[in-house]
Amino acid sequence: MGNRSTRAEWPTFAVLAACYAAWGLACLAHGTLGLWFVPIAGYLVTLHSSLQHEALHGHPTGNARINEALVFPAIGLFVPYRVFRRTHLKHHRDSRLTDPYDDPESAYLARRDWDSLSRGLRLALRINQTLLGRLIIGPALSIQSGLARDIALLRQGDAFTRNAYLAHMAGIVIALGFAIGIAGVPLLLYLAAAYAGYALLMLRTFAEHQASEAVGERTAIIEAEGVFALAFLNNNLHAVHHANPRAPWYDLPALYRQNRAAVLAGNGGYRFEGYRAIFARHAFRAKEGIIHPFLRRG
Protein backbone atom coordinates (compact mmCIF):
# COMPACT_ATOMS: atom_id res chain seq x y z
CA MET A 1 0.00 0.00 0.00
CA GLY A 2 0.99 3.64 -0.37
CA ASN A 3 1.56 4.26 -4.08
CA ARG A 4 -0.08 7.26 -5.66
CA SER A 5 -2.86 6.49 -8.11
CA THR A 6 -1.90 7.01 -11.76
CA ARG A 7 -5.53 7.29 -12.88
CA ALA A 8 -7.08 10.56 -13.96
CA GLU A 9 -8.34 11.97 -10.68
CA TRP A 10 -11.67 13.20 -12.02
CA PRO A 11 -13.47 12.72 -8.66
CA THR A 12 -11.23 15.37 -7.11
CA PHE A 13 -11.77 17.76 -10.01
CA ALA A 14 -15.52 17.17 -9.69
CA VAL A 15 -15.51 17.92 -5.96
CA LEU A 16 -13.40 21.03 -6.52
CA ALA A 17 -15.88 22.32 -9.10
CA ALA A 18 -18.86 21.47 -6.89
CA CYS A 19 -17.27 23.09 -3.83
CA TYR A 20 -16.59 26.40 -5.59
CA ALA A 21 -19.99 26.41 -7.31
CA ALA A 22 -21.85 25.72 -4.06
CA TRP A 23 -19.78 28.30 -2.19
CA GLY A 24 -20.46 30.92 -4.86
CA LEU A 25 -24.19 30.17 -4.84
CA ALA A 26 -24.30 30.30 -1.03
CA CYS A 27 -22.63 33.71 -1.08
CA LEU A 28 -25.01 35.03 -3.73
CA ALA A 29 -28.01 33.64 -1.81
CA HIS A 30 -26.88 34.78 1.64
CA GLY A 31 -29.80 37.17 1.95
CA THR A 32 -32.27 34.35 1.41
CA LEU A 33 -30.33 31.89 3.56
CA GLY A 34 -30.04 34.25 6.52
CA LEU A 35 -28.18 32.63 9.40
CA TRP A 36 -28.30 29.30 7.54
CA PHE A 37 -25.45 30.78 5.54
CA VAL A 38 -23.11 30.10 8.47
CA PRO A 39 -23.40 26.28 8.62
CA ILE A 40 -23.74 25.91 4.84
CA ALA A 41 -20.74 28.06 3.98
CA GLY A 42 -18.90 26.65 6.99
CA TYR A 43 -19.35 23.13 5.65
CA LEU A 44 -17.95 24.25 2.30
CA VAL A 45 -14.98 25.87 4.05
CA THR A 46 -14.26 22.50 5.67
CA LEU A 47 -14.59 20.72 2.33
CA HIS A 48 -12.20 23.22 0.75
CA SER A 49 -9.68 22.61 3.54
CA SER A 50 -9.95 18.88 2.82
CA LEU A 51 -9.26 19.64 -0.84
CA GLN A 52 -6.21 21.64 0.22
CA HIS A 53 -5.12 18.55 2.16
CA GLU A 54 -5.44 16.53 -1.05
CA ALA A 55 -3.45 19.14 -2.96
CA LEU A 56 -0.50 19.13 -0.57
CA HIS A 57 -0.35 15.33 -0.86
CA GLY A 58 -0.03 15.56 -4.64
CA HIS A 59 -3.60 15.56 -5.96
CA PRO A 60 -5.28 15.84 -8.34
CA THR A 61 -2.22 16.35 -10.57
CA GLY A 62 1.44 15.53 -10.21
CA ASN A 63 2.33 19.24 -10.41
CA ALA A 64 2.51 21.02 -7.04
CA ARG A 65 1.99 24.47 -8.57
CA ILE A 66 -1.14 23.39 -10.41
CA ASN A 67 -2.48 21.73 -7.28
CA GLU A 68 -1.86 24.90 -5.26
CA ALA A 69 -3.56 27.02 -7.93
CA LEU A 70 -6.64 24.79 -7.78
CA VAL A 71 -7.09 25.51 -4.06
CA PHE A 72 -5.65 29.03 -4.10
CA PRO A 73 -8.75 31.11 -3.15
CA ALA A 74 -8.46 31.31 0.64
CA ILE A 75 -12.14 30.84 1.43
CA GLY A 76 -11.23 29.54 4.91
CA LEU A 77 -9.29 32.76 5.69
CA PHE A 78 -7.30 31.60 8.71
CA VAL A 79 -4.50 29.23 7.58
CA PRO A 80 -2.04 29.96 4.75
CA TYR A 81 -1.93 26.98 2.40
CA ARG A 82 1.87 26.89 2.19
CA VAL A 83 2.21 26.96 5.98
CA PHE A 84 -0.35 24.17 6.20
CA ARG A 85 1.60 22.18 3.61
CA ARG A 86 4.89 22.56 5.47
CA THR A 87 3.53 21.69 8.90
CA HIS A 88 1.30 18.85 7.71
CA LEU A 89 4.03 17.07 5.78
CA LYS A 90 6.20 17.30 8.89
CA HIS A 91 3.28 15.83 10.85
CA HIS A 92 3.46 12.76 8.60
CA ARG A 93 6.73 11.61 10.17
CA ASP A 94 4.90 8.89 12.07
CA SER A 95 7.85 8.13 14.35
CA ARG A 96 7.38 11.61 15.86
CA LEU A 97 3.55 11.65 15.91
CA THR A 98 2.06 13.45 18.94
CA ASP A 99 5.48 14.73 20.09
CA PRO A 100 4.79 18.35 21.11
CA TYR A 101 8.17 19.47 19.80
CA ASP A 102 8.42 17.50 16.57
CA ASP A 103 4.76 17.12 15.51
CA PRO A 104 3.31 20.53 14.57
CA GLU A 105 -0.23 19.15 14.91
CA SER A 106 0.24 17.64 18.36
CA ALA A 107 -2.43 18.47 20.95
CA TYR A 108 -0.03 17.68 23.82
CA LEU A 109 2.39 19.79 25.82
CA ALA A 110 5.60 18.87 27.56
CA ARG A 111 5.44 19.16 31.36
CA ARG A 112 7.84 22.09 31.49
CA ASP A 113 5.78 24.05 28.95
CA TRP A 114 2.55 23.31 30.82
CA ASP A 115 4.10 24.50 34.07
CA SER A 116 5.03 27.81 32.46
CA LEU A 117 1.45 28.69 31.44
CA SER A 118 -0.90 31.07 33.23
CA ARG A 119 -3.89 29.68 35.11
CA GLY A 120 -6.27 31.17 32.57
CA LEU A 121 -4.56 29.49 29.64
CA ARG A 122 -4.40 26.19 31.52
CA LEU A 123 -8.15 26.38 32.08
CA ALA A 124 -8.77 27.13 28.41
CA LEU A 125 -6.63 24.16 27.37
CA ARG A 126 -8.46 21.87 29.80
CA ILE A 127 -11.78 22.96 28.30
CA ASN A 128 -10.28 22.40 24.87
CA GLN A 129 -9.71 18.73 25.76
CA THR A 130 -13.49 18.15 25.72
CA LEU A 131 -15.25 17.91 22.38
CA LEU A 132 -17.62 20.80 23.04
CA GLY A 133 -14.70 22.91 24.18
CA ARG A 134 -12.74 21.98 21.08
CA LEU A 135 -15.63 23.00 18.84
CA ILE A 136 -16.20 26.33 20.60
CA ILE A 137 -12.75 27.63 21.54
CA GLY A 138 -10.54 25.19 19.66
CA PRO A 139 -10.40 27.27 16.46
CA ALA A 140 -9.45 30.42 18.37
CA LEU A 141 -6.68 28.60 20.27
CA SER A 142 -5.38 27.01 17.07
CA ILE A 143 -5.40 30.31 15.17
CA GLN A 144 -3.63 32.09 18.04
CA SER A 145 -1.01 29.36 18.34
CA GLY A 146 -0.34 29.33 14.60
CA LEU A 147 -0.04 33.10 14.43
CA ALA A 148 2.35 33.18 17.38
CA ARG A 149 4.55 30.58 15.71
CA ASP A 150 4.50 32.34 12.35
CA ILE A 151 5.08 35.82 13.79
CA ALA A 152 8.17 34.48 15.54
CA LEU A 153 9.41 33.09 12.23
CA LEU A 154 8.69 36.37 10.45
CA ARG A 155 10.67 38.26 13.08
CA GLN A 156 13.56 35.90 12.40
CA GLY A 157 13.38 36.83 8.71
CA ASP A 158 12.04 33.49 7.50
CA ALA A 159 11.47 34.01 3.77
CA PHE A 160 9.25 30.96 3.34
CA THR A 161 6.77 32.16 5.95
CA ARG A 162 6.79 35.71 4.53
CA ASN A 163 6.04 34.44 1.02
CA ALA A 164 3.41 32.05 2.35
CA TYR A 165 1.53 34.94 3.96
CA LEU A 166 1.86 37.15 0.90
CA ALA A 167 0.31 34.37 -1.20
CA HIS A 168 -2.34 33.86 1.46
CA MET A 169 -3.27 37.53 1.43
CA ALA A 170 -3.76 37.32 -2.33
CA GLY A 171 -5.99 34.29 -1.83
CA ILE A 172 -8.03 36.19 0.77
CA VAL A 173 -8.47 39.09 -1.67
CA ILE A 174 -9.95 36.66 -4.19
CA ALA A 175 -12.26 35.00 -1.66
CA LEU A 176 -13.50 38.15 0.04
CA GLY A 177 -13.52 40.10 -3.21
CA PHE A 178 -16.22 37.76 -4.44
CA ALA A 179 -18.03 37.08 -1.16
CA ILE A 180 -18.17 40.68 0.06
CA GLY A 181 -17.41 42.81 -2.99
CA ILE A 182 -19.64 40.99 -5.48
CA ALA A 183 -22.10 38.90 -3.45
CA GLY A 184 -22.43 41.44 -0.64
CA VAL A 185 -21.99 39.03 2.26
CA PRO A 186 -21.50 41.02 5.51
CA LEU A 187 -17.97 40.60 6.81
CA LEU A 188 -19.07 39.39 10.26
CA LEU A 189 -21.37 36.80 8.70
CA TYR A 190 -18.53 35.50 6.56
CA LEU A 191 -16.14 35.42 9.51
CA ALA A 192 -18.73 33.36 11.43
CA ALA A 193 -18.93 30.89 8.54
CA ALA A 194 -15.15 30.61 8.33
CA TYR A 195 -14.97 29.99 12.08
CA ALA A 196 -17.72 27.36 11.82
CA GLY A 197 -15.73 25.63 9.09
CA TYR A 198 -12.66 25.59 11.31
CA ALA A 199 -14.77 24.17 14.16
CA LEU A 200 -15.93 21.32 11.92
CA LEU A 201 -12.27 20.57 11.21
CA MET A 202 -11.73 20.44 14.96
CA LEU A 203 -14.33 17.67 15.11
CA ARG A 204 -12.26 15.64 12.68
CA THR A 205 -8.95 16.17 14.43
CA PHE A 206 -10.26 15.76 17.99
CA ALA A 207 -9.71 11.99 18.25
CA GLU A 208 -7.59 11.13 15.24
CA HIS A 209 -4.35 10.74 17.25
CA GLN A 210 -3.36 9.55 20.70
CA ALA A 211 -0.04 9.26 22.49
CA SER A 212 1.14 5.67 22.43
CA GLU A 213 4.52 3.98 22.76
CA ALA A 214 3.60 1.88 19.71
CA VAL A 215 3.81 4.11 16.62
CA GLY A 216 1.04 2.28 14.80
CA GLU A 217 -1.38 2.79 17.66
CA ARG A 218 -1.19 6.56 17.52
CA THR A 219 -3.66 7.01 14.67
CA ALA A 220 -7.41 6.37 14.72
CA ILE A 221 -10.07 4.95 12.48
CA ILE A 222 -13.40 6.78 12.67
CA GLU A 223 -16.01 4.92 10.67
CA ALA A 224 -18.03 7.94 9.60
CA GLU A 225 -20.08 8.11 6.43
CA GLY A 226 -22.30 10.56 4.61
CA VAL A 227 -21.85 14.27 5.14
CA PHE A 228 -18.88 13.86 7.49
CA ALA A 229 -16.98 11.51 5.20
CA LEU A 230 -17.54 13.94 2.32
CA ALA A 231 -16.53 17.03 4.29
CA PHE A 232 -13.34 15.28 5.43
CA LEU A 233 -12.79 13.46 2.11
CA ASN A 234 -12.52 10.17 4.02
CA ASN A 235 -9.66 11.49 6.16
CA ASN A 236 -11.62 10.13 9.12
CA LEU A 237 -10.06 6.80 8.06
CA HIS A 238 -6.92 8.40 9.36
CA ALA A 239 -4.81 5.31 9.99
CA VAL A 240 -5.36 4.30 6.36
CA HIS A 241 -4.35 7.77 5.21
CA HIS A 242 -1.15 7.69 7.27
CA ALA A 243 -0.28 4.27 5.87
CA ASN A 244 -1.10 5.47 2.32
CA PRO A 245 -0.42 9.23 2.31
CA ARG A 246 -0.27 9.40 -1.49
CA ALA A 247 -3.53 7.54 -2.09
CA PRO A 248 -6.38 9.82 -3.25
CA TRP A 249 -9.30 10.33 -0.91
CA TYR A 250 -11.72 8.20 -2.93
CA ASP A 251 -9.47 5.12 -2.63
CA LEU A 252 -9.33 5.16 1.18
CA PRO A 253 -12.67 3.38 1.88
CA ALA A 254 -11.76 0.45 -0.39
CA LEU A 255 -8.29 0.23 1.12
CA TYR A 256 -9.89 0.08 4.55
CA ARG A 257 -12.48 -2.54 3.59
CA GLN A 258 -9.85 -4.74 1.97
CA ASN A 259 -7.46 -4.50 4.93
CA ARG A 260 -9.78 -3.77 7.86
CA ALA A 261 -8.55 -6.54 10.15
CA ALA A 262 -4.90 -5.67 9.51
CA VAL A 263 -5.50 -1.93 9.96
CA LEU A 264 -7.27 -2.41 13.30
CA ALA A 265 -4.66 -4.89 14.47
CA GLY A 266 -1.94 -2.43 13.52
CA ASN A 267 -3.51 0.52 15.33
CA GLY A 268 -4.40 -1.48 18.42
CA GLY A 269 -8.13 -1.22 17.76
CA TYR A 270 -8.09 2.56 18.14
CA ARG A 271 -11.47 2.96 16.45
CA PHE A 272 -14.72 4.87 16.81
CA GLU A 273 -17.99 3.92 15.16
CA GLY A 274 -18.55 7.52 14.13
CA TYR A 275 -18.63 11.09 15.39
CA ARG A 276 -21.83 10.48 17.29
CA ALA A 277 -19.95 7.95 19.42
CA ILE A 278 -17.15 10.44 20.04
CA PHE A 279 -19.67 13.11 21.01
CA ALA A 280 -21.46 10.77 23.41
CA ARG A 281 -18.18 9.84 25.08
CA HIS A 282 -16.31 13.12 25.11
CA ALA A 283 -18.72 16.04 24.79
CA PHE A 284 -18.00 17.07 28.38
CA ARG A 285 -15.16 14.69 29.22
CA ALA A 286 -11.54 15.02 28.16
CA LYS A 287 -10.27 12.37 25.79
CA GLU A 288 -6.78 12.47 27.34
CA GLY A 289 -4.55 14.59 29.50
CA ILE A 290 -2.70 17.53 28.02
CA ILE A 291 0.80 16.61 29.20
CA HIS A 292 2.48 14.12 26.89
CA PRO A 293 2.61 10.88 28.89
CA PHE A 294 5.99 9.55 27.89
CA LEU A 295 8.00 12.44 26.48
CA ARG A 296 11.59 12.05 27.60
CA ARG A 297 13.14 15.47 27.18
CA GLY A 298 14.45 18.34 29.20
C-alpha positions as CSV (number, residue, x, y, z in Angstrom):
1,M,0.0,0.0,0.0
2,G,1.0,3.6,-0.4
3,N,1.6,4.3,-4.1
4,R,-0.1,7.3,-5.7
5,S,-2.9,6.5,-8.1
6,T,-1.9,7.0,-11.8
7,R,-5.5,7.3,-12.9
8,A,-7.1,10.6,-14.0
9,E,-8.3,12.0,-10.7
10,W,-11.7,13.2,-12.0
11,P,-13.5,12.7,-8.7
12,T,-11.2,15.4,-7.1
13,F,-11.8,17.8,-10.0
14,A,-15.5,17.2,-9.7
15,V,-15.5,17.9,-6.0
16,L,-13.4,21.0,-6.5
17,A,-15.9,22.3,-9.1
18,A,-18.9,21.5,-6.9
19,C,-17.3,23.1,-3.8
20,Y,-16.6,26.4,-5.6
21,A,-20.0,26.4,-7.3
22,A,-21.9,25.7,-4.1
23,W,-19.8,28.3,-2.2
24,G,-20.5,30.9,-4.9
25,L,-24.2,30.2,-4.8
26,A,-24.3,30.3,-1.0
27,C,-22.6,33.7,-1.1
28,L,-25.0,35.0,-3.7
29,A,-28.0,33.6,-1.8
30,H,-26.9,34.8,1.6
31,G,-29.8,37.2,2.0
32,T,-32.3,34.4,1.4
33,L,-30.3,31.9,3.6
34,G,-30.0,34.3,6.5
35,L,-28.2,32.6,9.4
36,W,-28.3,29.3,7.5
37,F,-25.4,30.8,5.5
38,V,-23.1,30.1,8.5
39,P,-23.4,26.3,8.6
40,I,-23.7,25.9,4.8
41,A,-20.7,28.1,4.0
42,G,-18.9,26.6,7.0
43,Y,-19.4,23.1,5.6
44,L,-17.9,24.3,2.3
45,V,-15.0,25.9,4.0
46,T,-14.3,22.5,5.7
47,L,-14.6,20.7,2.3
48,H,-12.2,23.2,0.8
49,S,-9.7,22.6,3.5
50,S,-9.9,18.9,2.8
51,L,-9.3,19.6,-0.8
52,Q,-6.2,21.6,0.2
53,H,-5.1,18.6,2.2
54,E,-5.4,16.5,-1.0
55,A,-3.4,19.1,-3.0
56,L,-0.5,19.1,-0.6
57,H,-0.4,15.3,-0.9
58,G,0.0,15.6,-4.6
59,H,-3.6,15.6,-6.0
60,P,-5.3,15.8,-8.3
61,T,-2.2,16.3,-10.6
62,G,1.4,15.5,-10.2
63,N,2.3,19.2,-10.4
64,A,2.5,21.0,-7.0
65,R,2.0,24.5,-8.6
66,I,-1.1,23.4,-10.4
67,N,-2.5,21.7,-7.3
68,E,-1.9,24.9,-5.3
69,A,-3.6,27.0,-7.9
70,L,-6.6,24.8,-7.8
71,V,-7.1,25.5,-4.1
72,F,-5.7,29.0,-4.1
73,P,-8.7,31.1,-3.1
74,A,-8.5,31.3,0.6
75,I,-12.1,30.8,1.4
76,G,-11.2,29.5,4.9
77,L,-9.3,32.8,5.7
78,F,-7.3,31.6,8.7
79,V,-4.5,29.2,7.6
80,P,-2.0,30.0,4.8
81,Y,-1.9,27.0,2.4
82,R,1.9,26.9,2.2
83,V,2.2,27.0,6.0
84,F,-0.4,24.2,6.2
85,R,1.6,22.2,3.6
86,R,4.9,22.6,5.5
87,T,3.5,21.7,8.9
88,H,1.3,18.9,7.7
89,L,4.0,17.1,5.8
90,K,6.2,17.3,8.9
91,H,3.3,15.8,10.9
92,H,3.5,12.8,8.6
93,R,6.7,11.6,10.2
94,D,4.9,8.9,12.1
95,S,7.9,8.1,14.3
96,R,7.4,11.6,15.9
97,L,3.6,11.6,15.9
98,T,2.1,13.4,18.9
99,D,5.5,14.7,20.1
100,P,4.8,18.3,21.1
101,Y,8.2,19.5,19.8
102,D,8.4,17.5,16.6
103,D,4.8,17.1,15.5
104,P,3.3,20.5,14.6
105,E,-0.2,19.1,14.9
106,S,0.2,17.6,18.4
107,A,-2.4,18.5,21.0
108,Y,0.0,17.7,23.8
109,L,2.4,19.8,25.8
110,A,5.6,18.9,27.6
111,R,5.4,19.2,31.4
112,R,7.8,22.1,31.5
113,D,5.8,24.0,29.0
114,W,2.6,23.3,30.8
115,D,4.1,24.5,34.1
116,S,5.0,27.8,32.5
117,L,1.4,28.7,31.4
118,S,-0.9,31.1,33.2
119,R,-3.9,29.7,35.1
120,G,-6.3,31.2,32.6
121,L,-4.6,29.5,29.6
122,R,-4.4,26.2,31.5
123,L,-8.2,26.4,32.1
124,A,-8.8,27.1,28.4
125,L,-6.6,24.2,27.4
126,R,-8.5,21.9,29.8
127,I,-11.8,23.0,28.3
128,N,-10.3,22.4,24.9
129,Q,-9.7,18.7,25.8
130,T,-13.5,18.2,25.7
131,L,-15.2,17.9,22.4
132,L,-17.6,20.8,23.0
133,G,-14.7,22.9,24.2
134,R,-12.7,22.0,21.1
135,L,-15.6,23.0,18.8
136,I,-16.2,26.3,20.6
137,I,-12.8,27.6,21.5
138,G,-10.5,25.2,19.7
139,P,-10.4,27.3,16.5
140,A,-9.5,30.4,18.4
141,L,-6.7,28.6,20.3
142,S,-5.4,27.0,17.1
143,I,-5.4,30.3,15.2
144,Q,-3.6,32.1,18.0
145,S,-1.0,29.4,18.3
146,G,-0.3,29.3,14.6
147,L,0.0,33.1,14.4
148,A,2.3,33.2,17.4
149,R,4.6,30.6,15.7
150,D,4.5,32.3,12.4
151,I,5.1,35.8,13.8
152,A,8.2,34.5,15.5
153,L,9.4,33.1,12.2
154,L,8.7,36.4,10.5
155,R,10.7,38.3,13.1
156,Q,13.6,35.9,12.4
157,G,13.4,36.8,8.7
158,D,12.0,33.5,7.5
159,A,11.5,34.0,3.8
160,F,9.2,31.0,3.3
161,T,6.8,32.2,6.0
162,R,6.8,35.7,4.5
163,N,6.0,34.4,1.0
164,A,3.4,32.1,2.3
165,Y,1.5,34.9,4.0
166,L,1.9,37.1,0.9
167,A,0.3,34.4,-1.2
168,H,-2.3,33.9,1.5
169,M,-3.3,37.5,1.4
170,A,-3.8,37.3,-2.3
171,G,-6.0,34.3,-1.8
172,I,-8.0,36.2,0.8
173,V,-8.5,39.1,-1.7
174,I,-9.9,36.7,-4.2
175,A,-12.3,35.0,-1.7
176,L,-13.5,38.2,0.0
177,G,-13.5,40.1,-3.2
178,F,-16.2,37.8,-4.4
179,A,-18.0,37.1,-1.2
180,I,-18.2,40.7,0.1
181,G,-17.4,42.8,-3.0
182,I,-19.6,41.0,-5.5
183,A,-22.1,38.9,-3.4
184,G,-22.4,41.4,-0.6
185,V,-22.0,39.0,2.3
186,P,-21.5,41.0,5.5
187,L,-18.0,40.6,6.8
188,L,-19.1,39.4,10.3
189,L,-21.4,36.8,8.7
190,Y,-18.5,35.5,6.6
191,L,-16.1,35.4,9.5
192,A,-18.7,33.4,11.4
193,A,-18.9,30.9,8.5
194,A,-15.1,30.6,8.3
195,Y,-15.0,30.0,12.1
196,A,-17.7,27.4,11.8
197,G,-15.7,25.6,9.1
198,Y,-12.7,25.6,11.3
199,A,-14.8,24.2,14.2
200,L,-15.9,21.3,11.9
201,L,-12.3,20.6,11.2
202,M,-11.7,20.4,15.0
203,L,-14.3,17.7,15.1
204,R,-12.3,15.6,12.7
205,T,-8.9,16.2,14.4
206,F,-10.3,15.8,18.0
207,A,-9.7,12.0,18.3
208,E,-7.6,11.1,15.2
209,H,-4.4,10.7,17.3
210,Q,-3.4,9.5,20.7
211,A,0.0,9.3,22.5
212,S,1.1,5.7,22.4
213,E,4.5,4.0,22.8
214,A,3.6,1.9,19.7
215,V,3.8,4.1,16.6
216,G,1.0,2.3,14.8
217,E,-1.4,2.8,17.7
218,R,-1.2,6.6,17.5
219,T,-3.7,7.0,14.7
220,A,-7.4,6.4,14.7
221,I,-10.1,5.0,12.5
222,I,-13.4,6.8,12.7
223,E,-16.0,4.9,10.7
224,A,-18.0,7.9,9.6
225,E,-20.1,8.1,6.4
226,G,-22.3,10.6,4.6
227,V,-21.9,14.3,5.1
228,F,-18.9,13.9,7.5
229,A,-17.0,11.5,5.2
230,L,-17.5,13.9,2.3
231,A,-16.5,17.0,4.3
232,F,-13.3,15.3,5.4
233,L,-12.8,13.5,2.1
234,N,-12.5,10.2,4.0
235,N,-9.7,11.5,6.2
236,N,-11.6,10.1,9.1
237,L,-10.1,6.8,8.1
238,H,-6.9,8.4,9.4
239,A,-4.8,5.3,10.0
240,V,-5.4,4.3,6.4
241,H,-4.3,7.8,5.2
242,H,-1.1,7.7,7.3
243,A,-0.3,4.3,5.9
244,N,-1.1,5.5,2.3
245,P,-0.4,9.2,2.3
246,R,-0.3,9.4,-1.5
247,A,-3.5,7.5,-2.1
248,P,-6.4,9.8,-3.3
249,W,-9.3,10.3,-0.9
250,Y,-11.7,8.2,-2.9
251,D,-9.5,5.1,-2.6
252,L,-9.3,5.2,1.2
253,P,-12.7,3.4,1.9
254,A,-11.8,0.5,-0.4
255,L,-8.3,0.2,1.1
256,Y,-9.9,0.1,4.5
257,R,-12.5,-2.5,3.6
258,Q,-9.8,-4.7,2.0
259,N,-7.5,-4.5,4.9
260,R,-9.8,-3.8,7.9
261,A,-8.5,-6.5,10.2
262,A,-4.9,-5.7,9.5
263,V,-5.5,-1.9,10.0
264,L,-7.3,-2.4,13.3
265,A,-4.7,-4.9,14.5
266,G,-1.9,-2.4,13.5
267,N,-3.5,0.5,15.3
268,G,-4.4,-1.5,18.4
269,G,-8.1,-1.2,17.8
270,Y,-8.1,2.6,18.1
271,R,-11.5,3.0,16.4
272,F,-14.7,4.9,16.8
273,E,-18.0,3.9,15.2
274,G,-18.6,7.5,14.1
275,Y,-18.6,11.1,15.4
276,R,-21.8,10.5,17.3
277,A,-19.9,8.0,19.4
278,I,-17.1,10.4,20.0
279,F,-19.7,13.1,21.0
280,A,-21.5,10.8,23.4
281,R,-18.2,9.8,25.1
282,H,-16.3,13.1,25.1
283,A,-18.7,16.0,24.8
284,F,-18.0,17.1,28.4
285,R,-15.2,14.7,29.2
286,A,-11.5,15.0,28.2
287,K,-10.3,12.4,25.8
288,E,-6.8,12.5,27.3
289,G,-4.6,14.6,29.5
290,I,-2.7,17.5,28.0
291,I,0.8,16.6,29.2
292,H,2.5,14.1,26.9
293,P,2.6,10.9,28.9
294,F,6.0,9.6,27.9
295,L,8.0,12.4,26.5
296,R,11.6,12.0,27.6
297,R,13.1,15.5,27.2
298,G,14.5,18.3,29.2
